[in-house]
Amino acid sequence: MSLKRISLLSISGLVLCVMMVAYFKLAVLSGYYYGVSDFFKMYQSTLFYYSGQNIYSADNNLNTPFLLLFLLPFHVFNYAQASQVWNVILILSVLLGAYFALRPFPQWHKNTLPLMALFSIYLPNSSTLACGQITPILLVFLVFAWLLARKGNDYSAGVLIGFLCALKLFFGLFLIYFLCLKRVRLVLTALATMIMAFLISVYVFGLQSFVSYHTVLHHITWYASSWNASFYGFFTRLFSNAEGNVPVVVAPYFTTIFTVLCSVVLMVCLIGLWIKWGRQKFDNGFSLVIVSMLLLSPLGWVYYFPLLLIPYVVLVEEGNTWTHLAACFLLLMSTQTSGILVPNQINTMKQIFMWGGLGFYVLLGLLGLLCLVSYGVRRSEKYAISENLWCVIYIVIFVPSLISLGAIFRGIMACH
């Protein structure tokens, strides 16, 4: 093994260890700040349930009843302990998801450690862990569903897809995708899983919990937040002043019109592509689902961006040097999305089109690149970039994440 190789692995191992220590330290500290993270809302629902109240009594929990079902065992812990256990599960899920996402491509296996180290630094991961969001767990299920579906294990993949749909509704786009591929067994298995999840949730929480959940979804007042990368979020920032932001044009009805128009056009194009590609371009089609579901969901937050690991892996694997560079640029843009602007802070053109639109542009860029690669971009070694230069490129990409890491350590020190 060369000295350069030993150095790369050593540095990667050190970075990964440092990140894990930082994250585990934050997991311990997070439990002492009652009500700060989004996990608090989920934990609060368990308290409501065991006290005989509606699990949505606080009116600020956007998680499905089925997801909350799995939080019930956390009732045996106090909030500090529950938060710490939850965050440890999320941290381990980040590593597990990254590791298995690389398994389909043997030529990447020698760089598993460096890539896992980079993914641990990735800023949307830091934001997700800071918020206590479920994204890392979703990533693990999504990666396994992808791997099983690639191998034709429709029943197992269907169970996982149905499970994901029951946890987060926007995963339902996968049902349309697999219908286009005529994988009926997978779709039926997913639907059966969703029905079972619904019935179990109704048995435990009652049908009223779904009515309350539907009501909560109609009380959201932060669609215009800069973290919302969806069609609806972007057009809300452009046209609506309902949430206190200052739009380019005050025309709230344009928000709905453009959202519906873009969603319909995107769906028609996707269905046409999926039917045309069939199973021949499975990875590309699967990746398009992940990107599109965040655009189509009114709540396509950037803390779901770790799910984009699969599209990035597919792009780098199937594209050429230029599409790889373009993917790197989008990856760099996605590390700039952590500075959240709430609606009443969005009042300039720069905030609307730049900081408020970065996540949206990343998703659009990934859509374009995936389609470009799918339509015959050929690998070319003529302009191949050396391995050393790729290292420099990826260091530059993750500089914003390293800056954020510095903020993490400052936060840890401030807590002592």
C-alpha positions in Angstrom: 0.0 0.0 0.0 1.4 3.4 -1.0 2.2 6.2 1.4 -0.5 8.3 -0.2 -3.1 5.6 0.3 -2.1 5.1 3.9 -2.3 8.9 4.4 -5.8 9.1 2.9 -7.2 6.3 5.0 -5.5 7.6 8.1 -6.9 11.2 7.7 -10.3 9.8 6.8 -10.4 7.6 9.9 -9.3 10.5 12.0 -12.0 12.8 10.5 -14.7 10.1 11.0 -13.6 9.6 14.7 -13.6 13.3 15.4 -17.1 13.7 13.8 -18.5 10.7 15.8 -17.0 12.1 19.1 -18.6 15.5 18.3 -21.9 14.1 17.4 -22.1 11.8 20.4 -21.1 14.7 22.6 -23.9 16.7 21.1 -26.3 13.8 21.6 -25.5 13.8 25.3 -25.8 17.6 25.6 -29.0 17.8 23.6 -30.9 16.0 26.3 -30.4 18.9 28.7 -32.1 21.4 26.4 -35.8 20.7 26.9 -38.0 21.6 23.8 -35.2 22.7 21.5 -35.1 20.0 18.9 -37.9 18.6 16.7 -37.6 15.3 18.6 -39.2 17.1 21.5 -42.5 17.3 19.6 -42.4 13.6 19.0 -41.5 12.9 22.6 -44.2 15.2 23.7 -46.8 13.2 21.8 -45.8 10.1 23.7 -46.5 11.9 26.9 -49.9 13.0 25.6 -50.7 9.4 24.7 -49.9 8.0 28.1 -51.8 10.8 29.8 -54.9 10.0 27.8 -54.7 13.0 25.6 -54.8 13.5 21.8 -51.2 12.8 20.5 -51.5 16.1 18.5 -52.6 18.2 21.4 -49.6 20.6 20.9 -50.7 21.3 17.3 -47.1 21.5 16.0 -46.2 17.9 15.3 -46.0 17.1 11.6 -45.2 13.4 11.9 -47.6 10.7 11.0 -49.3 8.6 13.7 -47.4 5.5 12.4 -44.1 7.2 13.0 -45.2 8.2 16.5 -46.1 4.6 17.2 -42.4 3.8 17.3 -41.6 6.6 19.7 -43.9 5.1 22.4 -41.2 3.0 24.1 -39.2 6.2 24.7 -41.8 7.0 27.4 -39.7 4.9 29.8 -37.0 7.5 29.6 -37.0 11.1 30.8 -36.5 13.6 28.1 -32.7 13.9 28.5 -32.3 10.1 28.2 -34.8 9.8 25.4 -33.1 12.5 23.4 -29.7 11.0 23.8 -30.9 7.5 22.8 -32.7 9.0 19.8 -29.6 10.9 18.6 -27.3 7.9 19.0 -29.7 5.9 16.7 -29.6 8.7 14.2 -25.8 8.9 14.2 -25.4 5.2 13.7 -28.0 5.4 10.9 -25.9 8.0 9.1 -23.0 5.6 9.0 -25.1 2.6 8.1 -26.9 4.4 5.2 -23.6 5.7 3.8 -21.9 2.3 4.0 -24.6 0.4 2.2 -25.3 3.0 -0.4 -21.8 2.3 -1.8 -22.3 -1.5 -1.9 -23.7 -1.8 -5.5 -20.5 -0.4 -7.0 -17.4 -2.6 -6.1 -14.9 -0.1 -7.6 -15.9 2.3 -4.8 -15.4 -0.1 -2.0 -11.7 0.8 -1.5 -12.8 4.4 -0.8 -15.7 3.5 1.6 -13.9 5.0 4.6 -13.1 8.4 2.9 -16.6 8.7 1.5 -18.2 7.8 4.9 -16.0 10.5 6.5 -17.1 13.1 4.0 -20.8 12.1 4.4 -20.5 12.5 8.2 -19.3 16.1 7.6 -22.0 16.9 5.0 -23.8 19.9 6.4 -27.4 18.7 5.8 -26.5 15.8 8.0 -25.3 18.1 10.8 -28.5 20.1 10.4 -30.6 16.9 10.6 -28.9 15.7 13.7 -29.2 19.1 15.3 -32.9 19.1 14.7 -33.4 15.4 15.8 -35.1 14.6 12.5 -35.7 11.1 11.3 -33.9 11.5 8.0 -31.0 9.1 8.8 -33.4 6.3 9.6 -35.3 7.0 6.4 -32.1 6.8 4.5 -31.3 3.4 5.8 -34.7 2.0 4.8 -34.5 3.7 1.5 -31.0 2.3 0.7 -32.1 -1.2 1.6 -35.3 -0.8 -0.5 -33.1 0.3 -3.4 -30.7 -2.6 -3.0 -33.5 -5.2 -2.7 -35.4 -3.8 -5.7 -32.3 -3.8 -7.8 -32.0 -7.6 -7.1 -35.7 -8.2 -8.0 -36.8 -8.9 -4.4 -40.2 -7.3 -4.9 -41.8 -8.5 -1.7 -39.1 -7.4 0.6 -38.6 -4.1 -1.2 -42.4 -3.6 -1.2 -42.5 -3.9 2.6 -39.8 -1.3 3.0 -41.4 1.1 0.5 -44.8 0.7 2.2 -43.1 1.3 5.5 -41.5 4.5 4.2 -44.9 5.7 2.8 -46.5 5.2 6.2 -43.7 7.2 7.9 -43.6 10.0 5.3 -46.3 10.5 2.8 -44.1 11.8 0.0 -42.5 8.4 -0.5 -45.8 7.5 -2.2 -44.3 8.6 -5.5 -42.4 5.3 -5.5 -45.7 3.5 -6.0 -46.3 5.3 -9.3 -42.7 4.6 -10.3 -43.0 0.9 -9.7 -46.4 0.8 -11.4 -44.7 2.3 -14.5 -42.2 -0.5 -14.3 -45.1 -3.0 -14.1 -43.7 -4.4 -10.8 -47.2 -5.1 -9.5 -46.2 -7.4 -6.7 -44.0 -4.7 -5.2 -46.7 -2.1 -5.4 -49.3 -4.5 -3.9 -47.0 -5.5 -1.1 -46.3 -1.8 -0.4 -50.0 -1.0 -0.3 -50.7 -4.0 2.0 -47.9 -2.7 4.3 -49.5 0.7 4.3 -52.9 -0.6 5.2 -51.4 -2.7 8.0 -49.6 0.4 9.3 -52.8 2.4 9.1 -54.9 -0.3 11.0 -52.2 -0.7 13.7 -52.1 3.1 14.2 -55.9 3.3 14.3 -56.0 0.5 16.9 -53.4 2.2 19.1 -54.3 5.9 18.7 -57.8 5.8 17.3 -59.1 7.2 14.0 -59.3 10.7 15.6 -55.5 10.8 15.5 -55.6 10.9 11.7 -58.2 13.6 11.7 -56.0 15.6 14.1 -53.0 15.0 11.9 -54.9 16.3 8.9 -55.9 19.4 10.9 -52.3 20.0 11.9 -51.1 20.0 8.3 -53.5 22.9 7.6 -52.0 25.0 10.4 -48.5 25.3 8.9 -47.3 28.9 8.7 -43.7 28.4 7.5 -43.9 27.2 3.9 -41.9 30.3 2.8 -39.0 29.3 5.0 -35.7 29.1 3.1 -35.3 25.4 4.1 -38.3 24.5 2.0 -36.9 23.4 -1.4 -40.2 22.4 -3.0 -42.1 24.0 -5.8 -44.7 25.3 -3.3 -42.0 26.7 -1.0 -40.2 28.5 -3.9 -43.4 30.0 -5.4 -44.6 31.0 -2.0 -41.5 33.1 -1.5 -42.0 34.6 -4.9 -45.7 35.5 -4.8 -47.2 35.2 -1.3 -47.1 37.6 1.6 -49.3 35.4 3.8 -46.5 34.4 6.1 -44.9 37.8 6.5 -42.2 37.5 3.8 -42.0 40.3 1.2 -42.5 38.6 -2.3 -41.4 39.8 -5.7 -45.0 40.2 -6.7 -48.0 40.1 -4.3 -50.1 37.5 -6.1 -50.8 34.6 -3.8 -53.0 32.8 -6.4 -49.8 32.4 -8.6 -48.3 30.2 -5.9 -51.0 27.6 -6.4 -51.1 28.0 -10.2 -47.4 27.6 -10.8 -47.0 24.9 -8.2 -49.8 22.8 -9.8 -48.5 23.5 -13.4 -44.9 22.6 -12.6 -46.0 19.5 -10.6 -48.3 18.3 -13.5 -45.5 18.9 -16.1 -43.0 17.1 -14.0 -45.2 14.1 -13.3 -46.1 13.7 -17.0 -42.4 13.8 -18.0 -41.5 11.4 -15.2 -44.1 8.8 -16.1 -43.1 9.0 -19.8 -39.4 8.5 -18.9 -40.1 5.7 -16.4 -42.3 3.8 -19.0 -39.7 4.3 -21.7 -36.7 3.3 -19.6 -38.4 0.3 -17.9 -36.0 -1.7 -15.9 -33.0 -0.9 -18.0 -32.2 2.4 -16.2 -33.5 1.4 -12.8 -30.9 3.4 -10.8 -31.6 6.5 -12.7 -35.4 6.2 -12.4 -35.1 5.4 -8.7 -32.9 8.5 -8.2 -35.4 10.7 -10.1 -38.1 9.6 -7.6 -36.0 10.8 -4.7 -35.3 14.2 -6.2 -38.9 14.7 -7.5 -40.6 13.8 -4.3 -38.9 16.6 -2.5 -39.9 19.0 -5.2 -43.5 17.8 -5.3 -44.1 17.6 -1.5 -45.2 21.0 -0.1 -42.8 20.3 2.8 -39.6 19.3 0.9 -37.2 20.4 3.6 -33.4 20.5 3.0 -32.9 18.3 6.1 -34.1 15.5 3.8 -31.1 16.2 1.5 -29.0 13.3 2.9 -31.5 11.1 1.0 -29.9 12.5 -2.2 -26.9 10.3 -1.5 -28.3 7.7 -3.9 -28.7 10.2 -6.8 -25.2 11.5 -6.2 -23.7 8.0 -6.2 -25.6 7.1 -9.4 -24.5 10.3 -11.2 -20.9 9.8 -10.4 -21.0 6.1 -11.3 -22.8 6.6 -14.7 -21.7 10.0 -15.8 -18.4 11.4 -17.3 -16.0 13.9 -15.9 -18.2 16.9 -16.7 -21.3 15.5 -15.1 -19.2 14.5 -12.1 -18.0 18.1 -11.8 -21.6 19.4 -12.2 -22.7 17.0 -9.4 -19.9 18.3 -7.3 -21.0 21.9 -7.9 -24.6 21.0 -6.8 -23.1 19.2 -3.8 -21.3 22.4 -2.9 -24.5 24.4 -3.3 -26.3 22.0 -1.0 -23.8 22.8 1.8 -25.0 26.4 1.7 -28.5 25.7 2.7 -28.2 25.4 6.5 -28.7 29.0 7.3 -32.5 29.0 7.8 -34.5 32.2 7.0 -38.0 32.2 8.5 -40.7 33.9 6.4 -40.6 37.3 8.1 -36.8 37.5 7.4 -37.2 37.0 3.6 -37.7 40.5 2.3 -35.1 41.2 -0.4 -34.5 39.9 -3.9 -31.2 38.3 -2.8 -32.9 36.4 0.0 -35.7 35.2 -2.3 -33.7 34.1 -5.3 -30.3 33.2 -3.7 -30.4 32.0 -0.1 -34.1 31.2 -0.3 -33.7 29.3 -3.6 -30.5 27.3 -3.2 -32.1 24.0 -2.2 -34.7 24.4 -5.0 -31.9 24.9 -7.6 -30.0 21.9 -6.3 -33.0 19.7 -6.9 -33.6 21.1 -10.4 -30.0 20.6 -11.2 -30.0 17.0 -10.1 -33.1 16.4 -12.2 -31.3 17.8 -15.3 -28.1 15.8 -14.7 -30.0 12.5 -14.1 -31.8 13.0 -17.4 -28.6 14.0 -19.2 -26.8 10.9 -18.0 -29.7 8.7 -18.8 -29.8 9.9 -22.4 -26.3 8.8 -23.3 -23.6 10.9 -21.8 -20.5 8.9 -22.6 -17.5 8.4 -20.4 -14.4 10.1 -21.7 -10.9 9.8 -20.5 -9.6 12.6 -22.7 -10.3 15.2 -20.1 -9.9 12.9 -17.1 -9.1 14.7 -13.8 -6.3 13.2 -11.7 -7.0 11.6 -8.4 -5.0 14.3 -6.6 -7.2 17.0 -8.1 -10.3 15.2 -7.2 -9.1 15.2 -3.6 -8.7 19.0 -3.8 -12.2 19.4 -5.4 -13.8 17.5 -2.6 -11.9 19.4 0.1 -13.3 22.6 -1.4 -16.8 21.2 -1.5 -16.8 20.4 2.2 -15.1 23.6 3.4 -18.5 25.1 4.4 -19.2 21.9 6.3 -15.9 22.1 8.1 -16.7 25.7 9.1 -20.0 24.4 10.5 -18.0 21.7 12.4 -16.1 24.6 14.0 -19.5 26.0 15.1 -20.4 22.6 16.6 -17.3 22.5 18.7 -17.8 26.1 19.8 -21.3 25.1 20.9 -19.9 22.2 22.8 -17.4 24.3 24.6 -20.0 27.0 25.4 -22.1 24.3 27.2 -19.3 23.5 29.7 
